[in-house]
Amino acid sequence: MQKQNVSRSPPWGYAGLILAVMVLLLMANPVSAGSGETGPTDVSISVTVQLQVGEKGTGTPVPQVSVYLDGSLVGTTDNSGSITLSKVVVRTHILKLTKSGYLDYSASFTPSCNPGSCPSTEVHVLNVMVSTIPTTVVVTPTGSTTRVVTPFPTTIHVTPSPLVTHNTGTTKTCTDPDYPYYNSNDGRCYTIPCFDTNYPYYNPTDGKCYATPCLDPNYPDYNPGDGKCYASTTCSDPTYPYYNSDDGKCYTTPCFDTNYPYYNSDDGKCYATPCSDPEYPTYNPADGKCYASTTTCSDPGYPYYNSNDGKCYATPCFDPNYPTYNPTDGKCYASTSCSNSAYPYYNSNDGKCYSTPCFDANYPYYYNGQCNACENGYSQYSTSGGNCCPDGYPYYYNGQCHACESGYGQYTTSGGNCCPAGYPYYYNGQCNACESGYGQYTTSGGYCCPDGYPYYYNGQCHACESGYSQYSTSGGACCPDGYPYYYNGQCWNQP
């Protein structure tokens, strides 16, 4: 069988499964004979064919392989990968093997008896290589193209220690312990004795001054370009083994040249494209894939090359049994048509039909032409804690939805407004403890009393405090008991 010109990833990104089919044709028990000897083809003789399908390399039997002889399905291989075909006429036949996930195998074969050997048993061996349907994947540069810097050695940015000056006046001694070093050139005291600008870095371990700050013997190499100290020009971390002398950093691959960023671990070389496999040499930058054919699809609207017919397509679904492409998961599916009107929406994730197109579990309700998190008439509010509450009930607490926030309620006297507990009356733009025309006074003991009756005692509201009354002779003034007459600004016991 000829190799299919299909696209695949480079060898370091994808390894296709190769199935070796060994067809063992066991000819035995001739049912009729000719004149004594038969040539390679004799339609007067039928034989028994033992077909064995195995996996290359391991020899693992391949069960459930559909076997066609001359276009007719004659059975499937059992768990041992075997099937027995009886009474196969000695002539040329077309054998076809199919199994989901594999390219169909088709070839002709002719069971025969060598002259002088019939009716003895013969074994006719036919080795066939059959590949799985390869999945085309986008390949990307690996390793150093991401410029990952090794965590070892740890590079630390160092600067000269500060030469902090301290003016001592005329004395030549430095008594301040923070500034112990005297510089005779300027008559000042310093924190370190490194007065030569060529050697500004002080090492307190040996009391000497150095030209670079790389005093740690484990990190002796100073890079003035980045002001860092390095352990060496070698990279000891096996994850980042390749040293780039241009920037003094370690990388995962040695591909520092941006024109050749793709590393092939098989030969240790860097390539301009990821297609280093000679069987799949052609790189298509439009889809980022490697192709066996030199034909690529330059039109971005039709980027997928079908090696079976040499044409370019909008999707990679060339198998007629799986024609529908889902760009969400990049897979091909058997169908998108749902013939049952009650379940018209096809879900490519599981290949099933549903009554709504809402396949996301977070948005299961379909109405108003879209998928929603809550059923119709319900919503998620900023005050509902992620719960779906009915319209008009945006607050969720105590296990249910409420029209008002906690501590508030809607009362028959609040006109649909949310009022705090204890203030059930809404008028004049606010919530009130008492109905209109009533109020709570300091003398009413928390009771709501009508305007003009601020005193509450003996179970009711009064205009006057206890022991006082309004008399017909008091002109509306509250007078003590026994003093019913009010004139000259006070109450009297007689007119």
KACORHU-V916210 format. One record per residue. N is the residue number from 1. PHI is phi in radians with two decimals (* if undefined). OMEGA is omega in whole degrees, -180 to 180 (NA if undefined). BURIAL is 1 if it has 24 or more other C-alpha atoms within 12 Angstrom, else 0. Layout:
# KACORHU-V916210
n=<N | N>
phi=<PHI | PHI>
omega=<OMEGA | OMEGA>
burial=<BURIAL | BURIAL>
This chain:
# KACORHU-V916210
n=<1 | 2 | 3 | 4 | 5 | 6 | 7 | 8 | 9 | 10 | 11 | 12 | 13 | 14 | 15 | 16 | 17 | 18 | 19 | 20 | 21 | 22 | 23 | 24 | 25 | 26 | 27 | 28 | 29 | 30 | 31 | 32 | 33 | 34 | 35 | 36 | 37 | 38 | 39 | 40 | 41 | 42 | 43 | 44 | 45 | 46 | 47 | 48 | 49 | 50 | 51 | 52 | 53 | 54 | 55 | 56 | 57 | 58 | 59 | 60 | 61 | 62 | 63 | 64 | 65 | 66 | 67 | 68 | 69 | 70 | 71 | 72 | 73 | 74 | 75 | 76 | 77 | 78 | 79 | 80 | 81 | 82 | 83 | 84 | 85 | 86 | 87 | 88 | 89 | 90 | 91 | 92 | 93 | 94 | 95 | 96 | 97 | 98 | 99 | 100 | 101 | 102 | 103 | 104 | 105 | 106 | 107 | 108 | 109 | 110 | 111 | 112 | 113 | 114 | 115 | 116 | 117 | 118 | 119 | 120 | 121 | 122 | 123 | 124 | 125 | 126 | 127 | 128 | 129 | 130 | 131 | 132 | 133 | 134 | 135 | 136 | 137 | 138 | 139 | 140 | 141 | 142 | 143 | 144 | 145 | 146 | 147 | 148 | 149 | 150 | 151 | 152 | 153 | 154 | 155 | 156 | 157 | 158 | 159 | 160 | 161 | 162 | 163 | 164 | 165 | 166 | 167 | 168 | 169 | 170 | 171 | 172 | 173 | 174 | 175 | 176 | 177 | 178 | 179 | 180 | 181 | 182 | 183 | 184 | 185 | 186 | 187 | 188 | 189 | 190 | 191 | 192 | 193 | 194 | 195 | 196 | 197 | 198 | 199 | 200 | 201 | 202 | 203 | 204 | 205 | 206 | 207 | 208 | 209 | 210 | 211 | 212 | 213 | 214 | 215 | 216 | 217 | 218 | 219 | 220 | 221 | 222 | 223 | 224 | 225 | 226 | 227 | 228 | 229 | 230 | 231 | 232 | 233 | 234 | 235 | 236 | 237 | 238 | 239 | 240 | 241 | 242 | 243 | 244 | 245 | 246 | 247 | 248 | 249 | 250 | 251 | 252 | 253 | 254 | 255 | 256 | 257 | 258 | 259 | 260 | 261 | 262 | 263 | 264 | 265 | 266 | 267 | 268 | 269 | 270 | 271 | 272 | 273 | 274 | 275 | 276 | 277 | 278 | 279 | 280 | 281 | 282 | 283 | 284 | 285 | 286 | 287 | 288 | 289 | 290 | 291 | 292 | 293 | 294 | 295 | 296 | 297 | 298 | 299 | 300 | 301 | 302 | 303 | 304 | 305 | 306 | 307 | 308 | 309 | 310 | 311 | 312 | 313 | 314 | 315 | 316 | 317 | 318 | 319 | 320 | 321 | 322 | 323 | 324 | 325 | 326 | 327 | 328 | 329 | 330 | 331 | 332 | 333 | 334 | 335 | 336 | 337 | 338 | 339 | 340 | 341 | 342 | 343 | 344 | 345 | 346 | 347 | 348 | 349 | 350 | 351 | 352 | 353 | 354 | 355 | 356 | 357 | 358 | 359 | 360 | 361 | 362 | 363 | 364 | 365 | 366 | 367 | 368 | 369 | 370 | 371 | 372 | 373 | 374 | 375 | 376 | 377 | 378 | 379 | 380 | 381 | 382 | 383 | 384 | 385 | 386 | 387 | 388 | 389 | 390 | 391 | 392 | 393 | 394 | 395 | 396 | 397 | 398 | 399 | 400 | 401 | 402 | 403 | 404 | 405 | 406 | 407 | 408 | 409 | 410 | 411 | 412 | 413 | 414 | 415 | 416 | 417 | 418 | 419 | 420 | 421 | 422 | 423 | 424 | 425 | 426 | 427 | 428 | 429 | 430 | 431 | 432 | 433 | 434 | 435 | 436 | 437 | 438 | 439 | 440 | 441 | 442 | 443 | 444 | 445 | 446 | 447 | 448 | 449 | 450 | 451 | 452 | 453 | 454 | 455 | 456 | 457 | 458 | 459 | 460 | 461 | 462 | 463 | 464 | 465 | 466 | 467 | 468 | 469 | 470 | 471 | 472 | 473 | 474 | 475 | 476 | 477 | 478 | 479 | 480 | 481 | 482 | 483 | 484 | 485 | 486 | 487 | 488 | 489 | 490 | 491 | 492 | 493 | 494 | 495>
phi=<* | -1.28 | -1.19 | -1.35 | -1.46 | -2.03 | -1.54 | -2.73 | -1.44 | -1.10 | -1.08 | -1.49 | -1.92 | -2.70 | -2.08 | -1.32 | -1.43 | -1.93 | -1.87 | -1.70 | -1.86 | -1.80 | -1.70 | -1.75 | -1.77 | -1.75 | -1.66 | -2.71 | 0.92 | -1.08 | -1.64 | -2.65 | -2.25 | -1.66 | -1.47 | 2.23 | -2.16 | -2.14 | -1.47 | -1.17 | -2.35 | -2.61 | -1.27 | -1.47 | -2.07 | -2.11 | -2.32 | -1.74 | -1.93 | -1.77 | -1.80 | -2.16 | -1.95 | -2.30 | -1.65 | -1.10 | 1.55 | -1.61 | 1.28 | -1.10 | -1.09 | -1.94 | -1.47 | 1.01 | -1.54 | -1.33 | -1.99 | -1.99 | -2.12 | 0.98 | 1.55 | -1.90 | -1.24 | -1.89 | 2.53 | -2.25 | -1.22 | -1.46 | -1.09 | -1.61 | 1.29 | -2.09 | -2.62 | -1.85 | -1.90 | -1.69 | 0.95 | -1.54 | -1.15 | -1.33 | -2.81 | -1.35 | -2.15 | -1.84 | -1.79 | -2.22 | -2.11 | -2.36 | -2.76 | -0.97 | 1.63 | -2.17 | -1.17 | -1.10 | -1.85 | -2.52 | -2.79 | -1.65 | -2.61 | -2.29 | -1.13 | -2.52 | -2.07 | -1.25 | -0.97 | 1.56 | -1.78 | -1.24 | -1.60 | -1.24 | -1.42 | -2.20 | -2.13 | -1.83 | -1.83 | -2.25 | -1.66 | -2.31 | -1.78 | -2.20 | -1.72 | -1.24 | -1.23 | -1.25 | -1.57 | -1.42 | -2.26 | -1.33 | -1.85 | -2.22 | -1.01 | -2.01 | 1.21 | -1.19 | -1.11 | -1.54 | 0.91 | -1.44 | -1.50 | -1.11 | -1.34 | -2.29 | -1.35 | -1.32 | -1.67 | -2.07 | -1.33 | -2.10 | -2.25 | -1.02 | -1.12 | -1.18 | -1.58 | -1.29 | -1.59 | -2.49 | -1.33 | -1.73 | 1.45 | -1.64 | -1.24 | -1.85 | -1.98 | -1.97 | -1.54 | -1.33 | -1.11 | -1.37 | -2.33 | -1.50 | -1.84 | -1.63 | -1.89 | -1.22 | -1.20 | -2.14 | 1.22 | -2.11 | -1.82 | -2.27 | -1.32 | -2.31 | -1.61 | -1.60 | -1.57 | -1.37 | -1.14 | -1.37 | -2.34 | -1.52 | -1.78 | -1.72 | -1.90 | -1.16 | -1.16 | -1.95 | 1.23 | -1.97 | -1.85 | -2.28 | -1.33 | -2.21 | -1.49 | -1.52 | -1.54 | -1.31 | -1.09 | -1.36 | -2.34 | -1.49 | -1.63 | -1.68 | -1.92 | -1.14 | -1.13 | -2.02 | 1.18 | -2.09 | -1.80 | -2.10 | -1.23 | -3.04 | -1.58 | -1.90 | -1.97 | -1.51 | -1.33 | -1.11 | -1.30 | -2.24 | -1.51 | -1.82 | -1.62 | -1.85 | -1.21 | -1.17 | -2.14 | 1.20 | -2.10 | -1.83 | -2.33 | -1.33 | -2.33 | -1.55 | -1.56 | -1.52 | -1.33 | -1.15 | -1.39 | -2.36 | -1.54 | -1.71 | -1.73 | -1.87 | -1.20 | -1.20 | -2.02 | 1.23 | -1.98 | -1.83 | -2.25 | -1.27 | -2.28 | -1.39 | -1.67 | -1.57 | -1.28 | -1.09 | -1.41 | -2.32 | -1.50 | -1.70 | -1.71 | -1.87 | -1.14 | -1.16 | -2.04 | 1.19 | -2.13 | -1.80 | -2.14 | -1.27 | -1.44 | -1.42 | -1.53 | -2.13 | -1.85 | -1.44 | -1.31 | -1.10 | -1.33 | -2.39 | -1.49 | -1.79 | -1.62 | -1.81 | -1.21 | -1.21 | -2.13 | 1.23 | -2.01 | -1.78 | -2.31 | -1.31 | -2.29 | -1.57 | -1.58 | -1.55 | -1.25 | -1.09 | -1.38 | -2.36 | -1.49 | -1.76 | -1.71 | -1.90 | -1.16 | -1.16 | -1.96 | 1.21 | -2.00 | -1.81 | -2.19 | -1.20 | -2.82 | -2.14 | -1.69 | -2.06 | -1.32 | -1.37 | -1.11 | -1.34 | -2.34 | -1.50 | -1.79 | -1.64 | -1.82 | -1.23 | -1.21 | -2.16 | 1.24 | -2.01 | -1.80 | -2.31 | -1.32 | -2.32 | -1.53 | -1.59 | -1.58 | -1.33 | -1.09 | -1.42 | -2.37 | -1.51 | -1.80 | -1.90 | -2.87 | 0.96 | 1.32 | -2.63 | -1.63 | -2.25 | -1.28 | -2.12 | -1.17 | -1.03 | 1.64 | -2.16 | -2.62 | -1.72 | -1.87 | -1.13 | -1.80 | -1.78 | 1.07 | 1.46 | -1.54 | -1.52 | -2.08 | -1.08 | -0.97 | 1.57 | -2.26 | -1.45 | -1.84 | -2.01 | -2.82 | 0.96 | 1.38 | -2.69 | -1.57 | -2.30 | -1.30 | -2.14 | -1.17 | -1.01 | 1.64 | -2.10 | -2.68 | -1.76 | -1.91 | -1.11 | -1.77 | -1.78 | 1.06 | 1.46 | -1.53 | -1.52 | -2.10 | -1.11 | -1.02 | 1.60 | -2.29 | -1.46 | -1.85 | -2.01 | -2.83 | 0.96 | 1.35 | -2.67 | -1.56 | -2.29 | -1.30 | -2.11 | -1.17 | -1.05 | 1.63 | -2.14 | -2.69 | -1.74 | -1.87 | -1.16 | -1.79 | -1.78 | 1.07 | 1.50 | -1.53 | -1.51 | -2.08 | -1.10 | -0.97 | 1.59 | -2.27 | -1.47 | -1.88 | -2.05 | -2.80 | 0.93 | 1.37 | -2.69 | -1.60 | -2.29 | -1.35 | -2.14 | -1.16 | -1.05 | 1.62 | -2.17 | -2.61 | -1.74 | -1.86 | -1.17 | -1.80 | -1.76 | 1.06 | 1.52 | -1.46 | -1.49 | -2.08 | -1.07 | -0.99 | 1.56 | -2.26 | -1.45 | -1.85 | -2.11 | -2.78 | 0.91 | 1.39 | -2.66 | -1.64 | -2.29 | -1.58 | -2.57 | -1.23>
omega=<-179 | 179 | 178 | 175 | -178 | -180 | 177 | 179 | 177 | -174 | -179 | -179 | -176 | 177 | -178 | 178 | 180 | -180 | 176 | 178 | 177 | -180 | 178 | -179 | -176 | -178 | -179 | 173 | 176 | -176 | 175 | -176 | 178 | -176 | 178 | 178 | 178 | 175 | -177 | 179 | 180 | -176 | 179 | -177 | 172 | -176 | 174 | -179 | 175 | -177 | -180 | 179 | -179 | -179 | -177 | 175 | -177 | -176 | -179 | 179 | 179 | -178 | 174 | 172 | 178 | -175 | 178 | 176 | -179 | 175 | -179 | 177 | -178 | 177 | 178 | 180 | 180 | -177 | 178 | -180 | -173 | 171 | 180 | 179 | -176 | 173 | 175 | -177 | -180 | 174 | -179 | 179 | 174 | 178 | 179 | 179 | 179 | 174 | -179 | 180 | -179 | 171 | 179 | 176 | 178 | 179 | 177 | 174 | -178 | 174 | -175 | 173 | 176 | -180 | 179 | -177 | 180 | 3 | -179 | -176 | 175 | 175 | 177 | -175 | 177 | 179 | -178 | 176 | 179 | -177 | 170 | 175 | -175 | 175 | 179 | -179 | 177 | 179 | -179 | 177 | 180 | 169 | -166 | 179 | 177 | 179 | 177 | -178 | 180 | 175 | 179 | 0 | 177 | -180 | -176 | 178 | -177 | 178 | 179 | 175 | -174 | 175 | -176 | -177 | 178 | -175 | -178 | -178 | -175 | -177 | 177 | 178 | -178 | -177 | -180 | -177 | 178 | -179 | -169 | -171 | -176 | 177 | -177 | -179 | -179 | 177 | -179 | 179 | -176 | 179 | 178 | -176 | -175 | -176 | 178 | -177 | 177 | -179 | -171 | -172 | -175 | 177 | -178 | -179 | -180 | 178 | -179 | 178 | -175 | -178 | -180 | 179 | -175 | -176 | 179 | -179 | 178 | -178 | -170 | -171 | -178 | 178 | -179 | 179 | 179 | 177 | -177 | 177 | -178 | 180 | -180 | 177 | 177 | -178 | -174 | 179 | -177 | 178 | -178 | -169 | -171 | -177 | 178 | -176 | -179 | -179 | 178 | -178 | 180 | -175 | -179 | 178 | 180 | -175 | -178 | 179 | -177 | 177 | -180 | -171 | -173 | -177 | 177 | -177 | -180 | -179 | 177 | -178 | 178 | -176 | 179 | 178 | 179 | -174 | -180 | 178 | -178 | 179 | 180 | -168 | -169 | -179 | 177 | -179 | -180 | -180 | 177 | -176 | 177 | -177 | 176 | -179 | 175 | 179 | 176 | -178 | -175 | -180 | -178 | 177 | -180 | -170 | -171 | -178 | 178 | -177 | -180 | -179 | 178 | -179 | 179 | -177 | -180 | 180 | 179 | -175 | -177 | -180 | -179 | 177 | -180 | -170 | -170 | -178 | 176 | -177 | -180 | -179 | 177 | -178 | 177 | -176 | -174 | -174 | 173 | -177 | 177 | -172 | 180 | -176 | 179 | -180 | -171 | -172 | -177 | 178 | -177 | -180 | -180 | 178 | -179 | 179 | -176 | -179 | 177 | 178 | -175 | -177 | 177 | -177 | 179 | -179 | -171 | -172 | -177 | 172 | -177 | 175 | -180 | 178 | -174 | -180 | -177 | 177 | -177 | -178 | 179 | 179 | 170 | -179 | 176 | -179 | -176 | 176 | 180 | 179 | 176 | -179 | 179 | 176 | -180 | 180 | -171 | -175 | -180 | 173 | -178 | 174 | 178 | -180 | -178 | 177 | -176 | 177 | -177 | -179 | 179 | 179 | 173 | -178 | 176 | -178 | -177 | 176 | 179 | 179 | 177 | -179 | 178 | 177 | -179 | 179 | -171 | -175 | 180 | 173 | -177 | 174 | 179 | 179 | -176 | 179 | -176 | 177 | -178 | -178 | 179 | 178 | 173 | -178 | 176 | -179 | -176 | 176 | 179 | 179 | 176 | -179 | -180 | 176 | -180 | -180 | -172 | -175 | 179 | 173 | -178 | 173 | 178 | 180 | -178 | 177 | -176 | 178 | -177 | -178 | 179 | 180 | 171 | -180 | 176 | -178 | -176 | 176 | 178 | 178 | 177 | -179 | 179 | 177 | -180 | 179 | -172 | -175 | -179 | 172 | -177 | 173 | 178 | -178 | -179 | 179 | 177 | -178 | NA>
burial=<0 | 0 | 0 | 1 | 1 | 1 | 1 | 1 | 1 | 1 | 1 | 0 | 1 | 0 | 0 | 1 | 0 | 0 | 1 | 1 | 1 | 1 | 1 | 1 | 1 | 1 | 1 | 1 | 0 | 1 | 0 | 0 | 0 | 0 | 0 | 0 | 0 | 1 | 0 | 0 | 0 | 1 | 1 | 0 | 1 | 1 | 1 | 1 | 1 | 1 | 1 | 1 | 1 | 1 | 1 | 0 | 0 | 0 | 0 | 0 | 1 | 1 | 1 | 0 | 1 | 1 | 1 | 1 | 1 | 0 | 0 | 0 | 0 | 0 | 0 | 1 | 1 | 0 | 0 | 0 | 1 | 1 | 1 | 1 | 1 | 1 | 1 | 1 | 1 | 1 | 1 | 0 | 0 | 0 | 1 | 1 | 1 | 1 | 1 | 0 | 0 | 1 | 1 | 1 | 1 | 1 | 1 | 0 | 1 | 1 | 1 | 1 | 1 | 0 | 0 | 0 | 0 | 1 | 1 | 0 | 0 | 1 | 0 | 1 | 0 | 1 | 0 | 1 | 1 | 1 | 1 | 1 | 1 | 1 | 1 | 1 | 1 | 1 | 1 | 1 | 1 | 1 | 1 | 1 | 1 | 0 | 1 | 0 | 1 | 1 | 0 | 1 | 1 | 0 | 1 | 0 | 0 | 0 | 0 | 1 | 1 | 0 | 1 | 0 | 0 | 1 | 0 | 0 | 0 | 0 | 0 | 0 | 0 | 1 | 0 | 0 | 0 | 0 | 0 | 0 | 1 | 1 | 1 | 0 | 0 | 0 | 0 | 1 | 1 | 1 | 1 | 1 | 1 | 1 | 1 | 0 | 0 | 0 | 0 | 1 | 1 | 1 | 0 | 0 | 0 | 0 | 0 | 0 | 1 | 1 | 1 | 1 | 1 | 1 | 1 | 0 | 0 | 0 | 1 | 0 | 1 | 1 | 1 | 0 | 0 | 0 | 0 | 1 | 1 | 1 | 1 | 1 | 1 | 0 | 1 | 0 | 0 | 0 | 0 | 1 | 1 | 1 | 1 | 1 | 0 | 0 | 0 | 1 | 1 | 1 | 1 | 1 | 1 | 1 | 1 | 1 | 0 | 0 | 0 | 0 | 1 | 1 | 1 | 1 | 0 | 0 | 0 | 0 | 0 | 1 | 1 | 1 | 1 | 1 | 1 | 1 | 1 | 0 | 0 | 1 | 1 | 1 | 1 | 1 | 0 | 0 | 1 | 1 | 1 | 1 | 1 | 1 | 1 | 0 | 1 | 1 | 1 | 0 | 0 | 0 | 0 | 0 | 1 | 1 | 1 | 1 | 1 | 0 | 0 | 0 | 0 | 1 | 1 | 0 | 1 | 1 | 1 | 1 | 1 | 0 | 0 | 0 | 0 | 1 | 1 | 1 | 0 | 0 | 0 | 0 | 1 | 1 | 1 | 1 | 1 | 1 | 0 | 0 | 0 | 0 | 0 | 0 | 0 | 0 | 1 | 1 | 1 | 1 | 1 | 0 | 0 | 0 | 1 | 1 | 0 | 1 | 1 | 1 | 1 | 0 | 0 | 0 | 0 | 0 | 1 | 0 | 0 | 0 | 0 | 0 | 0 | 1 | 1 | 1 | 0 | 0 | 0 | 0 | 1 | 1 | 0 | 0 | 0 | 1 | 0 | 0 | 1 | 1 | 1 | 0 | 0 | 1 | 1 | 1 | 1 | 1 | 0 | 0 | 0 | 0 | 1 | 1 | 1 | 1 | 1 | 0 | 0 | 0 | 1 | 1 | 0 | 0 | 0 | 1 | 0 | 0 | 1 | 1 | 1 | 0 | 0 | 1 | 1 | 1 | 1 | 1 | 0 | 0 | 0 | 0 | 1 | 1 | 1 | 1 | 1 | 0 | 0 | 0 | 1 | 1 | 0 | 0 | 0 | 1 | 0 | 0 | 1 | 1 | 1 | 0 | 0 | 1 | 1 | 1 | 1 | 1 | 0 | 0 | 0 | 0 | 1 | 1 | 1 | 1 | 1 | 0 | 0 | 0 | 1 | 1 | 0 | 0 | 0 | 1 | 0 | 0 | 1 | 1 | 1 | 0 | 0 | 0 | 1 | 1 | 1 | 1 | 0 | 0 | 0 | 0 | 1 | 0 | 0 | 0 | 0>
